[in-house]
């Protein structure tokens, strides 16, 4: 099965529709995400989501970490998926799921080394998918760093956990095919690699990224 594609950092309905037309399966919205270069407010996300066609995943990407805050954000936006970008515990995911059982949950594991394998395993029974991303220890940015990590470790995680794995971190149209070939993830996630200098999405790059991802 071809890898699915999530395009992250969407800010307007026009951008969202253009990305969907280019073949994306899921859209990411940066709500209360520290160090984001393309933040968007909850009310604006709700407006964009209201204009989306059916069968498109709407993903809130946030570093908010308390269950109450996460539940508030999801209720305000109407999104169907929550990406836990900060270092939260599996219990936090379970607490959100107990209140919002219809929401899909993604836990982000930042791959610095082989210890990420055991970290990913902790979330198997608490979330619907695991995202493997690259954080920047210097700036503290969690996601959107444009940096890759060791894909061999990511491949080990894919073979070690029972939930789908989404690969992120430094992907672009030039390396996505190789990344998928090495890791064999369920999906790939990109923001910086398909963005213009002002962080709007470069639709030509989005289209090329999707084509190359789905050819694998």
Secondary structure, DSSP 4 states (H G I P E B T S, - for coil): -PPEEEEE---SHHHHHHHHHTT-SEEEEESS-TT-SSB--HHHHHHHHHTSPTT-EEEEEE---SHHHHHHHHHHH--SEEEE-S---HHHHHHHHHH-TTSEEEEEEE-SSTHHHHHHHTTTTT-SEEEEE-B-TTT--BS-------HHHHHHHHHH-SSEEEE-SS--TTTHHHHHHHH--SEEEESGGGB-TTS-B-HHHHHHHHHHHHH-
